[in-house]
Amino acid sequence: MRDDTGATAEPDVPWPTGWLDERLARLGITGILARDYLLAATLTILTFLMLALLFWLVAPAEGIFFEPTREWLVIAAACGQAMLLCLRRVRPLLCLALVVGLQLVVTSGSLPDATIRGFAPFVAAYTVGSLLPLRPALAAAGAAVAVDTAGALVATGLAGTSGAAGTSGSAGIELLVTAVGYGTATVLVYFGATFVGGYIATRRRNLELIRQRAEEVIQAQQARVQAAIGAERARMARELHDVAAHHLSGMIVQASAVQRLIDRDPPAARAGVAWIRAQGKETLDNLRLVVGVLRGRPEDGGGDDTVPVPGLAMLDELVRTADSLAGPVELIRDGEPREIPPIADVALYRMVQESLSNARQHAPGASVRVELRFLPREILLEVVNAPAPQRPAPSVGGNGVGLVGMRERAQLIGARFTAGPTADGGWSVRVRLPTRDDKRFATTTTTEESGA
């Protein structure tokens, strides 16, 4: 809610904070108005008790006596000030103005015997300082000081005029003393409370900013954790797809061939079954290797840690397996081999493996050429398969996940990856891995999904 000056009440800001706020919430006192009503009622009771103690015990003991009418007038005005505090956060400027107006009544009823001020002026000025910007708050405090001091001077002047004793000189001195003393006290009350309110509000806003920044840091950290988890899941998916798809697709093709040979050529069928069994064991070993790599350590026991990590050095065995399983596969090496980072070595091997699996699935029986060239500033890997022969072949399915995995592997090692159909209707996969230290190629991917 806003007042006429644009001041905004503090919605849902706990008052006071800490243990008292928790206890008020348990009692169901949670809203702004409810808590300000409680504050107003509490200060009204305290104000009455304070003034009763002053008028009926302290003042008589000091030899100061007030007329009963003046006493009750001051008590009523001061208690009225306290009750007006229920508006302090709904209409802060109106609340301050009404409090200052009643303070004139309190001042006129107490001077020249005493200067009486209740709790309400402090609280009203504090609230204005905490809710309004600095300049409007100081302007409101200045206006309160001027009105309150002027009222005190008028009350003092009227009291001096009504008194029979005293000269004009002494009345002037008394007026000056009142102006200086009362004005100083009024400045301390209104400006001091306003500055305290502004400080508390600024501190509260700073704490809120710190809390928001802490939440942003936590959210950013959570986002990084989720990204890391996603990257690890993608890595696991690539490894499992590359290992399982390569071996299982070969096993499916071989099982289809064994099925046709069972009655026609039992020895060949038995050999095919033996190959499937060996291929299954190799698949299991590779899956265990993948699990070990993903866990960051070799698997314990069972000799699994002796399984070699796949790399370009194992291309010959991979090509021999593919050649015996499907169509002819030719491996061409060119250039002087050199050491490359392990992650790049594994990635290039997996891309050849996936390309051979794709050729087996989508062009069974077609010839495949694998070229590995170590050029001066890059390593060129190319896998090209011819069009599929026109004969029926078992379908092992496919959804393009292999190409996605190859793209991701190329991005991880900073290679340039392209894949697409050849002019004669075949399929080509090409990977260029820069080996210069001073520059890395930006990863670009140009892919057409037909045929893979």
Secondary structure, DSSP 8 states (H G I E B T S, - for coil): -B-TT--B--TT--SS-THHHHHHHHTT--SHHHHHHHHHHHHHHHHHHHHHHIIIIIHHHTT----HHHHHHHHHHHHHHHHGGGGTTTSHHHHHHHHHHHHHHHHHHHTTT-----SHHHHHHHHHHHHS-HHHHHHHHHHHHHHHHHHHHHHHHHHHHH-SSS-HHHHHHHHHHHHHHHHHHHHHHHHHHHHHHHHHHHHHHHHHHHHHHHHHHHHHHHHHHHHHHHHHHHHHHHHHHHHHHHHHHHHHHHHHHHHHHTTT-HHHHHHHHHHHHHHHHHHHHHHHHHHHHHHTS---STTGGGS----GGGHHHHHHHHHHHSS-EEEEEES------HHHHHHHHHHHHHHHHHHHHHSTT--EEEEEEE-SSEEEEEEEE----SS--------SHHHHHHHHHHHHHT-EEEEEE-TTS-EEEEEEEE--SS------EEE--TT-
